[in-house]
Structure formats: structure tokens, C-alpha cells
Amino acid sequence: MQVINFDEVLEKVMSSDPRYHREAYLFVREGLDHAQKLSSKAHKNEIRHVTGQELLAGIRDYALTQYGPMTTTVLNEWGVRECEDFGEIVFNMVEHGLLSKTETDTRADFKGGYDFGEAFHKPFLPGKKSAVTRAPESKPTEA
């Protein structure tokens, strides 16, 4: 059995499809790990395949904790502008053996997943609960 060198294969992926920055691929891999952790909590610590929609939810949650209100800026810098881009990245990795899929997984699973503005900007607008936990404000003390 041949061991896959992730970095070497990722170079081939990016050569065949230069639309996305290397960091986008690494981020999707980390987002998948995050989605699987969330899924395993919900399914009694059983590691299982996650669907495209579960992956998108995990990516959203992971992105908000990593980049907060800068998420869209960071993703755009990497060439990611909509959920379909995550699908393209996933299937580029599948086609090169870095990820696996089931018979029912398709690129269409990522179509129309969520609006980036709603997912990544709205949680940080004034008057909205933030997706990121904040420290409680201190109360003024009486002198």
C-alpha cells in the first residue's frame, strides 16, 4: 500500500485547478475534522461520514471561531466566494485521493448551502447575538 504524501498531492490538485489557494484546501480539511467531531458528539462518539450539508455547517462554525467577522475576507482571498466553492475543493480532493465520498455524494450537495453574508456577517451586526462567545462586560463599581 502506497502512502499518500498530502503536500505532494495537494500540489497536483492546485496545478490542475488553480482557482483556490492552498490555505482553502487546508481550511476545508480542518473544517471536515470539525464537522466530524460535531457529528460524533451527536452520534455517541461514532466517527461517520458527514454529508455535504453537515460539512457546510461544520465549516461555517469553524470559520466563525477561527476568523470571526473577517471570515468572508479571508475566504475571498483564498478564492472561496460561495458554498459551491467548498464543494469544488472537496471534489478536487476526492478526485486526487485525499478525501473519500459515498455513491450519493455530489457537487450539487453544496449548491445553495448558505449565503455568506447571512452566515458570516450577520452574527456580528449590532443588536445580534455574536456567534463567538464574549467575556461579560464589567460593571462600574460605586466609589
C-alpha positions in Angstrom: 0.0 0.0 0.0 1.4 3.3 -1.1 1.4 6.1 1.5 -0.1 9.4 0.2 2.0 12.5 0.8 -0.7 15.1 1.4 1.5 18.1 0.4 2.7 16.5 -2.9 -0.8 15.5 -3.9 -2.2 18.9 -2.9 0.4 20.5 -5.3 -1.1 18.3 -8.1 -4.6 19.4 -7.1 -3.7 23.0 -7.3 -1.9 22.6 -10.6 -5.0 21.0 -12.1 -7.3 23.7 -10.6 -5.6 26.9 -9.6 -8.8 28.7 -8.6 -8.2 28.1 -4.9 -5.3 29.0 -2.6 -3.5 26.3 -0.7 -5.0 27.6 2.6 -8.5 27.0 1.3 -7.7 23.3 0.9 -6.2 23.1 4.4 -9.1 25.0 5.8 -11.7 22.6 4.3 -9.7 19.7 5.7 -9.8 21.3 9.2 -13.5 22.1 8.7 -14.2 18.5 7.9 -12.4 17.4 11.1 -14.5 19.9 13.0 -17.7 18.7 11.3 -16.9 15.1 12.1 -16.3 16.0 15.8 -19.6 17.7 15.9 -21.3 14.7 14.3 -19.6 12.2 16.6 -20.9 14.1 19.6 -24.4 13.8 18.2 -24.0 10.1 17.4 -22.5 8.7 20.6 -18.8 9.3 19.6 -19.1 7.3 16.4 -17.0 8.6 13.6 -19.1 8.5 10.5 -19.3 10.0 7.0 -20.7 13.5 7.0 -23.0 14.8 4.3 -22.3 17.9 2.2 -24.8 19.9 4.3 -23.2 18.7 7.6 -19.8 19.7 6.2 -21.1 23.1 5.3 -22.4 23.6 8.8 -19.1 22.5 10.3 -17.2 24.8 8.0 -19.4 27.7 9.0 -19.0 27.0 12.7 -15.2 26.5 12.4 -14.8 29.6 10.2 -16.6 31.8 12.7 -14.5 30.6 15.6 -11.3 31.0 13.6 -11.8 34.2 11.8 -14.8 35.9 13.3 -16.1 38.9 11.3 -13.1 38.6 8.9 -14.3 35.2 7.6 -15.6 36.4 4.3 -12.5 38.5 3.7 -10.2 35.5 4.4 -12.3 33.1 2.3 -12.5 35.6 -0.6 -8.7 36.0 -0.5 -8.4 32.2 -1.0 -10.9 32.2 -3.9 -13.9 31.0 -2.0 -17.0 33.1 -2.6 -19.9 30.7 -2.1 -20.7 27.2 -0.8 -20.3 25.7 -4.2 -16.6 26.6 -4.0 -16.3 24.3 -0.9 -17.9 21.6 -3.0 -15.3 22.1 -5.8 -12.5 22.0 -3.2 -13.9 18.8 -1.7 -14.3 17.0 -5.0 -10.9 18.2 -6.2 -9.5 16.4 -3.1 -11.7 13.4 -3.7 -10.5 13.1 -7.3 -6.9 13.0 -6.1 -7.5 10.6 -3.3 -7.2 13.0 -0.4 -10.8 12.5 0.7 -13.4 9.8 0.1 -17.0 10.0 -0.8 -20.1 7.8 -0.9 -22.0 6.9 -4.0 -24.6 9.5 -3.2 -22.2 12.4 -2.6 -22.2 15.0 -5.4 -21.1 18.6 -6.0 -24.8 19.5 -6.0 -24.8 18.8 -2.3 -23.0 22.2 -1.8 -25.3 24.2 -4.1 -27.2 27.0 -2.3 -25.9 25.9 1.1 -26.0 29.3 2.7 -25.5 33.0 1.9 -22.0 34.1 3.0 -23.4 37.5 4.2 -26.0 35.8 6.4 -23.6 33.1 7.7 -20.5 35.2 8.3 -21.6 38.9 8.7 -25.0 38.8 10.3 -23.8 37.2 13.6 -21.6 40.3 14.2 -24.1 43.0 13.3 -25.1 45.3 16.2 -28.0 44.1 18.2 -27.4 40.4 17.2 -26.0 37.7 19.4 -22.5 37.0 18.4 -21.5 33.6 17.2 -18.3 34.0 19.2 -18.5 33.9 23.0 -17.5 37.2 24.5 -16.3 38.0 28.0 -19.0 39.6 30.2 -18.8 43.3 30.5 -17.6 44.6 33.8 -20.0 46.7 35.9 -18.8 50.0 37.2 -18.1 49.9 40.9 -19.5 52.5 43.3 -17.0 54.8 44.9 
